[in-house]
Amino acid sequence: MINRRQSVRMFPNDRENILFRLQNYSKAPVINGKLQFVTGTPMVSEAIPYLETPAGYKYSLPLSLMRKGETTVQLPIVAKHRGVARMNNIKFLFPHLVKFKPNMMEFLPRFQTEVIVYPELKSVKGIEAIFEIAQGNQAALLSPYEDVLTPLGTREYVSSDPFHRIHWKAYAKTQQLRTKVLEKQVDISWSIVVNISEETKLGNVHISKHLENLLSYAAFLNQYAVKKDYQTDMYINGRKQQSPPYYYQEEGAGNQHLRESLEMLARIRKDQLILPLDELIHRMESQLYKRKTIIIIGEVPNGARKQLGIWQARGIRLFQILEEEGQAVAVPLEKRRMVHA
């Protein structure tokens, strides 16, 4: 079997084809065979019958191999829900020339094709007002910050202009005072914090029953930021073995950054181990090298209140995404009690 590494990226309800390419080096063809395999549940084929098993969906595709050639068989799929699916337990069964029991060839390497189903995009109201302006490198019509290395031209001097803004080369040519016009620049950046856990009244922490909605809101915020050319980074309090011990997407912008963010959201498991939000908030402190807006999706437990209060005292704007009457809404955190959503 030809086994090239590839990822098929989809949103729920998207349709694609998974290709299996097999090479027969024998001079004899193999007819009336079957290709069997099991897939994860984020995807399903509506065109091919399958059997539901504890490991996933089991398929059996008819397959005959031509002699000394390559044969391709395809599995049409529909993305069902968020997650990552692979093809496992791949076997090729074909009739024995003498015995009634078929021959079986098992594909032992890991099949390198994976299907990544992104979260559904669920809109959030009120995000138009969420931004924090700081000095940066994004051009803007209105901004308190200017780039002294990017002059746009000159204009007529007025008495209120500062002395250092006079364009002396223009004065030497025209014998008239001219003022430099500089490009205005801003940095609008968000930190998106996704709390995928819930805390009981007894203080026990478990995965949120609203996990899919939380990840869908995060996906929408990332897409919105890319459309507006905002810088974003993202923190998810799923525990990891390596450093950092949580899911983190570095600050960036653009379509490639969005794809990486959506992929990280897709890989969060429903049985994900949890890092307490107060520990995640504490670890974020070293990343806050500039003023930015922090958007928290999910509950804000009491254990995180102290650090969040310190950030607010430093002028950092905090928002929380809440569900109100079935609609997600962005609300300034200082207008809410910093407890369970």
Buried (B, 14 or more C-beta within 10 A) or exposed (E): EEBEEEEBBBBBEBEBEBBBEBEBEEEEBBEEBBBBBBBBBBBBBEEBEBEEEEEBBBBBBEBBBEEEEEBEBBBEBBBBBBBBBBBBBBBBBBBEEEEEEEEEBEBEEEBEBBBBBBBBBBEBEBBEEBBBBBBBEBBBEEBEBBBEEEBEEBEEBEEEBEEEBBBEEBBEEEEEBBBBBBBBBBBBBBBBBBBBBBBEEEEEBEBBEBBBBBBBBBBBBBBBBBEBEBBBBBBBBBBBEEEEBBBBBEBBBEEEBBBBBBBBBBBBEEEBEBBBBBBBBBBBEEBEEBBBBBBBBBBBBEBBBEBBBEBBEEEBBBBBBBBEEEEBBBBBBEEBEBEEB
